[in-house]
Amino acid sequence: MQHHNIYELGLEANPANYTPMSPVSYLQRAAFVYPNRTAQIHQDTRYTWAQTYERCVRLASGLAGMGIKTGDTVSFLCANIPPLFEAHFGVPMCGAVLNAINTRLDAEAVAFILQHAESKVLFVDKEFSEVASKALKMVAVKPTVIAIDDPYYDQGELLGDTSYDQLLEQAEDNYDWQLPENEWQAITLNYTSGTTGNPKGVVYHHRGAYLNAANNIISWDMGRHPVYLWILPLFHCNGWCFPWSIAAAAGVSVSLRHVRADAIYHEIKENKVTHFCGAPIVLNMLNNAPAEMKSGIEHQVNAMVAGAAPPAAVIEGMESMGFNVTHVYGLTETYGPCVVCAWHDEWNDKELAERAALKARQGVKSPMQEDLMIADTDTMKPVPRDGETIGEIMVRGNIVMKGYLKNPTATEEAFSGDWFHTGDLAVWHEDGYIEIKDRSKDIIISGGENISSIEVEDVLYRHPDVEEAAVVAKPDDKWGETPCAFIKLKDGAEASQEEVIAFCRDNMAHFKAPRYVEFGELPKTSTGKIQKFVLREKSKEL
């Protein structure tokens, strides 16, 4: 007897009952429902949701007028100011893919990204004109360059023949933008900090961006009209998808060019900021600010922290100031936060120190992440939930990237066994909460930025006096970790710590250069591999 499913008959998806998910829909709704509410604050500049929507439509129109089509890459090298916020909507509205470039990279890395992404247009904020012009000299097929002229920044130069504002002025405000035909279509491209050699291009789709934007609101109780301060760079996982969350909640996007304690406290008080994200180093900086700077906040402020496990003491300091801290974990490959330290009300009765220790764990899967486990990398068998057995964090579900751009081998490897392998090592607690024990490989997380030890070693090995080099993370009160180099010099060579550091700074982004250099023999295994765990212990004593 043939089985027939009555629910498959005449119940197909059609335009009346199915729309591809795209975060651009959130913007359209915010502008329709709350046209006169403030959407963006940048010092003395204010844009409503209606104005923001129009600016995004004009950006899409201007790009389309330049011949930008579905699947073209549009790059931005820009601080956390309105043009980059608007790009998160305007670029996908014409079918293109937004590539927000890390503003801390050196010219070589920027050039690699522009070439690998095949960028058609590059928008450059004045502050980064120097690194951009150097990078453009190295690129064979040059993108069209458009300047971003921030009236509140008076240094740097304008690159290109036209500016962002001119592009908007000349564009149509009635441009007929379309949602993607398929929600699997790429929306953004984000480069990882690349632990081995060149960075990898992580591709996001409209569906994942739509879902993680909602995920943020649910897991953080953002409610209606949150006021969000841009401490977290917009180039990090598209600001962990928060530009789209702000639109979905019809909140306020508050710009911030430089992450400084005085500027942050000023914005929090002035604009009644309710939410911000950042690395533990930012919380530490806010904790250590002078008392008069901290005083005068009368409203509830929520901080979301990730990047490296925040020391419990840092959480205690923030909470004693009245800030509510939520700890999350994620990667560029998971659209930002995909694991959250979900809070239980019964934990409120515990002592502050014990509460902070619970908050320091990475947590459980977030509402829209399908699955999370700690497993043995080779057998894919979950480890026991004993809080002691170390395994690799693995996730799967709707907020995992499409894959790595033009790199099928790396994509296949990352997804082997039908799970995304994070490369981070953790234990699983009895209650199902995970806690990171070590970064896999030897990644150094300094101020929330990933630094590849291999990349630093490559530069050190180019120094004429260096015979062997190994770089490890040295714990640091301010930055969380900083690179520390152990070097064996060639016979008769006499390089000093200062010379080696200067050489590194000349050949790579400054934040990646080692802060400490120790000279001597390097400990090795019987097969001649340098024992980094020995050096890590040693770096703590320096």
Residue pairs with C-beta under 8 A, 6 or more apart in sequence:
19 25
19 179
20 179
20 180
20 181
20 182
20 183
20 185
20 206
20 207
21 183
21 206
21 207
21 210
21 211
22 92
22 179
22 180
22 183
22 187
22 206
22 207
22 209
22 210
23 88
23 89
23 92
23 187
23 206
23 209
23 210
23 213
23 241
23 243
23 244
23 247
23 248
24 89
24 92
24 93
24 177
24 179
24 206
25 179
25 210
26 210
26 213
26 244
26 247
26 248
27 49
27 52
27 53
27 56
27 89
27 247
28 53
29 247
29 248
29 250
30 37
30 39
30 49
30 52
30 53
30 247
30 248
30 250
31 49
31 50
31 52
31 53
33 250
34 49
34 250
35 48
35 49
35 50
36 48
36 49
36 50
37 48
37 49
37 225
37 250
37 252
38 46
38 47
38 48
38 49
38 252
39 47
39 48
39 49
39 51
39 52
39 246
39 247
39 250
39 252
39 253
40 46
40 47
40 52
40 82
40 85
40 252
40 253
40 254
40 255
41 252
41 253
41 254
41 255
41 271
42 81
42 82
42 152
42 254
42 255
43 152
43 255
45 82
45 151
47 55
47 82
49 250
52 86
54 173
55 82
55 86
55 90
55 168
56 86
56 89
56 90
56 93
57 90
57 93
57 172
57 173
57 174
57 175
57 177
58 90
58 167
58 168
58 169
58 171
58 172
58 173
58 175
59 86
59 87
59 89
59 90
59 91
59 93
59 167
59 168
59 171
60 90
60 91
60 93
60 94
60 175
60 177
61 94
61 171
61 172
61 173
61 175
61 177
62 167
62 168
62 170
62 171
63 74
63 90
63 91
63 94
63 96
63 121
64 94
64 175
65 170
65 171
66 120
66 121
66 144
68 74
68 94
68 95
68 96
68 120
68 121
69 94
69 95
69 96
70 95
70 96
70 180
70 185
71 95
71 96
71 97
71 186
72 95
72 96
72 97
72 120
73 96
73 97
73 99
73 117
73 118
73 119
73 120
73 189
74 87
74 91
74 96
74 97
74 98
74 99
74 119
74 120
74 121
74 123
75 99
75 100
75 101
75 113
75 114
75 117
75 119
75 121
75 122
75 123
75 143
76 83
76 84
76 87
76 98
76 99
76 100
76 101
76 122
76 123
76 148
77 101
77 103
77 110
77 122
77 123
77 124
77 125
77 128
77 131
77 132
78 84
78 87
78 100
78 103
78 123
78 124
78 125
78 128
78 148
78 234
79 103
79 125
79 127
79 150
79 153
79 255
79 257
79 258
80 230
80 233
80 234
80 239
80 255
80 256
80 257
81 125
81 148
81 150
81 255
81 257
82 253
82 255
83 123
83 125
83 148
83 164
84 100
84 234
85 230
85 234
85 243
85 253
85 255
87 98
87 100
87 123
88 98
88 188
88 234
88 238
88 239
88 243
88 244
89 243
89 247
91 97
91 98
92 98
92 180
92 187
92 188
92 206
93 175
93 177
94 175
94 177
95 178
95 180
95 185
96 120
97 186
97 187
97 188
97 189
97 203
98 187
98 188
98 189
98 238
99 113
99 117
99 119
99 188
99 189
99 190
99 191
100 188
100 190
100 234
100 235
100 238
101 110
101 113
101 191
101 235
102 109
102 191
102 193
102 233
102 235
102 236
102 449
103 125
103 127
103 128
103 233
103 235
104 449
104 509
104 511
105 113
105 131
105 509
106 131
106 508
106 509
107 131
107 132
107 134
107 135
107 138
108 135
108 138
109 199
109 509
110 131
110 132
110 135
111 134
111 135
111 136
111 138
111 139
112 198
112 199
113 119
113 191
113 199
113 201
114 122
114 135
114 136
114 139
114 143
115 139
115 140
115 141
116 198
116 201
116 405
116 406
117 189
117 201
117 405
118 141
119 143
120 143
120 144
121 143
121 144
121 145
121 146
122 132
122 136
122 143
122 144
122 145
122 146
123 145
123 146
123 147
123 148
123 164
124 132
124 145
124 146
124 147
124 148
124 159
124 160
125 148
125 150
125 153
125 156
126 147
126 148
126 149
126 150
126 153
126 155
126 156
126 157
126 158
127 150
127 153
127 155
127 156
127 257
128 156
129 147
129 156
129 157
129 158
129 159
130 156
132 145
132 159
133 159
136 142
136 143
136 145
136 159
144 160
145 159
145 160
145 161
146 160
146 162
146 163
146 164
146 167
147 158
147 159
147 160
147 162
147 163
147 164
148 163
148 164
149 158
149 163
149 164
149 165
150 257
152 257
153 257
179 206
180 187
180 206
183 205
183 206
183 207
183 210
184 205
184 206
184 207
184 402
185 205
185 206
186 203
186 204
186 205
186 402
187 204
187 205
187 206
187 209
188 203
188 204
188 209
188 238
189 201
189 202
189 203
189 204
189 405
190 201
190 202
190 204
190 235
190 236
190 237
190 238
190 332
191 199
191 200
191 201
191 202
191 332
192 199
192 200
192 202
192 331
192 332
192 333
192 450
193 199
193 443
193 449
193 450
193 451
193 452
194 200
194 452
194 455
195 423
195 441
195 442
195 443
195 450
195 452
195 454
196 452
196 454
197 454
197 455
200 404
200 405
200 407
200 410
201 404
201 405
201 406
201 407
202 332
202 333
202 401
202 404
202 405
203 401
203 402
203 403
203 404
203 405
204 238
204 335
204 401
204 402
205 402
207 398
208 335
208 398
208 399
208 400
208 401
208 402
209 238
209 241
209 244
209 335
210 244
211 368
211 398
211 399
212 240
212 241
212 244
212 335
212 336
212 337
212 338
212 368
212 399
213 241
213 242
213 244
213 245
213 247
213 248
214 245
214 248
214 368
215 241
215 337
215 338
215 366
215 367
215 368
215 369
215 399
216 222
216 240
216 241
216 242
216 245
216 336
216 337
217 223
217 245
217 248
217 249
218 367
218 368
219 326
219 328
219 337
219 340
219 342
219 366
219 367
220 275
220 302
220 304
220 326
222 245
222 249
222 251
222 275
223 249
224 249
224 250
224 251
225 249
225 250
225 251
225 252
226 246
226 249
226 251
226 252
226 274
226 275
227 251
227 252
227 254
227 271
227 272
227 273
227 274
227 275
228 242
228 245
228 246
228 251
228 252
228 253
228 254
228 273
228 274
228 275
228 276
229 254
229 256
229 264
229 267
229 268
229 271
229 273
229 275
229 276
230 239
230 253
230 254
230 255
230 256
230 276
231 256
231 259
231 264
231 276
231 277
231 278
231 282
232 239
232 240
232 242
232 276
232 277
232 278
233 239
234 243
236 332
236 336
236 448
237 330
237 331
237 332
237 335
237 336
238 244
238 335
238 336
239 277
239 336
240 277
240 304
240 306
240 330
240 335
240 336
240 337
241 335
241 336
242 277
242 336
243 253
245 251
246 252
246 253
251 275
252 271
254 267
254 271
254 273
256 263
256 264
256 267
259 278
259 282
259 285
261 285
261 286
261 288
261 289
261 293
262 289
262 293
264 276
264 282
264 286
265 286
265 289
265 293
265 294
265 297
267 273
268 276
268 297
268 301
269 296
269 297
272 299
273 301
274 299
274 300
274 301
274 302
275 301
275 302
275 303
275 304
276 301
276 302
276 303
276 304
277 303
277 304
277 305
277 306
278 303
278 304
278 305
278 307
278 448
279 305
279 306
279 307
279 308
279 445
279 447
279 448
279 480
280 305
280 307
280 308
280 309
280 310
280 311
280 314
280 448
280 480
281 307
281 447
281 448
281 478
281 479
281 480
282 305
282 448
283 303
283 305
283 310
283 314
283 315
283 317
283 318
283 325
284 314
284 477
284 478
285 478
286 294
286 318
286 323
287 314
287 317
287 318
287 321
294 321
297 321
297 322
300 322
300 324
301 322
301 323
301 324
302 323
302 324
302 325
302 326
303 318
303 323
303 324
303 325
303 326
304 325
304 326
304 327
304 328
304 337
305 315
305 325
305 326
305 327
305 328
306 327
306 328
306 329
306 330
306 337
307 445
307 448
307 480
308 445
308 448
308 480
308 481
309 327
309 360
309 362
309 435
309 436
310 325
310 327
310 359
310 360
311 360
312 353
312 356
312 357
312 359
312 360
313 356
315 325
315 327
315 356
315 359
315 360
316 352
316 353
316 356
318 325
319 325
319 352
319 355
319 356
320 352
325 359
326 340
326 341
326 343
326 359
327 340
327 341
327 359
327 360
327 361
327 362
327 363
328 337
328 339
328 340
328 341
328 362
328 363
328 366
329 337
329 338
329 339
329 340
329 362
329 363
329 393
329 434
329 436
330 336
330 337
330 338
330 339
331 338
331 422
331 424
332 401
333 400
333 401
333 414
333 420
333 422
334 369
334 395
334 399
334 400
334 401
334 420
334 422
335 399
335 400
335 401
337 366
338 365
338 366
338 369
338 372
338 395
338 397
338 399
338 400
339 362
339 363
339 364
339 365
339 366
339 369
339 372
339 393
339 395
339 434
340 363
340 364
340 365
340 366
341 358
341 359
341 361
341 362
341 363
341 364
341 433
342 363
342 364
343 359
347 355
347 358
348 355
350 358
360 435
361 429
361 433
361 434
361 435
362 426
362 433
362 434
362 435
362 436
363 433
363 434
364 372
364 432
364 433
364 434
365 371
365 372
365 395
365 397
366 399
368 397
368 398
368 399
369 395
369 397
369 398
369 399
370 396
370 397
370 398
371 395
371 396
371 397
371 419
372 393
372 394
372 395
372 434
373 382
373 393
373 394
373 419
373 428
374 382
374 383
374 391
374 392
374 393
374 394
374 426
374 427
374 428
374 434
375 381
375 382
375 383
375 391
375 392
375 394
375 419
376 383
376 391
376 392
377 391
377 392
377 421
380 394
380 417
380 419
382 391
382 428
383 389
383 390
383 391
383 427
383 428
384 428
385 428
385 429
385 430
385 431
385 432
386 427
386 428
386 430
387 427
387 428
387 429
387 430
387 435
388 427
389 427
389 428
390 425
390 426
390 427
390 437
390 438
391 425
391 426
391 427
391 428
392 421
392 422
392 423
392 424
392 425
392 426
392 440
393 422
393 424
393 425
393 426
393 434
393 436
394 419
394 420
394 421
394 422
395 419
395 420
395 422
396 418
396 419
396 420
400 420
401 420
403 411
403 414
403 415
404 410
404 411
404 414
413 421
414 420
414 421
415 421
422 440
423 440
423 441
424 436
424 438
424 439
424 440
425 436
425 437
425 438
425 439
425 440
426 434
426 435
426 436
426 437
427 434
427 435
427 437
428 434
429 435
439 445
439 473
441 453
442 453
442 454
442 471
442 472
442 473
442 532
443 450
443 451
443 452
443 453
443 473
444 450
444 451
444 452
444 453
444 471
444 472
444 473
444 481
444 482
444 483
445 451
445 473
445 480
445 481
446 476
446 479
446 480
446 481
446 482
446 483
446 511
447 479
447 480
447 511
448 480
449 511
451 483
451 511
451 512
453 470
453 471
453 472
453 473
453 483
453 532
455 508
455 512
456 471
456 483
456 485
456 504
456 508
456 512
456 513
456 514
457 469
457 470
457 471
459 503
459 504
459 507
459 508
460 466
460 469
460 471
460 485
460 487
460 500
460 504
460 514
461 469
462 507
463 495
463 500
463 503
464 493
465 489
465 490
465 493
465 494
465 495
466 487
466 488
466 489
466 490
466 493
466 495
466 500
467 487
467 488
467 489
467 490
467 493
468 487
468 488
468 522
468 530
469 485
469 486
469 487
469 488
470 485
470 486
470 522
470 530
470 532
470 535
471 483
471 484
471 485
471 486
471 514
472 483
472 484
472 486
472 532
472 535
472 536
472 539
473 481
473 482
473 483
473 484
473 536
473 539
474 481
474 482
474 483
474 484
474 515
474 516
474 539
474 540
474 542
475 481
475 539
475 540
476 482
476 515
482 514
482 515
482 516
483 512
483 513
483 514
483 515
484 514
484 515
484 516
484 517
484 518
484 535
484 539
484 542
485 500
485 504
485 514
485 516
485 517
485 518
486 517
486 518
486 520
486 522
486 535
486 538
487 495
487 500
487 517
487 518
487 519
488 519
488 520
488 521
488 522
489 495
489 519
497 516
497 517
497 519
500 514
500 517
501 513
501 514
501 515
501 517
504 512
504 513
504 514
505 513
516 539
516 542
518 538
518 539
518 542
522 530
522 535
523 530
523 531
523 534
523 535
524 530
524 531
525 531
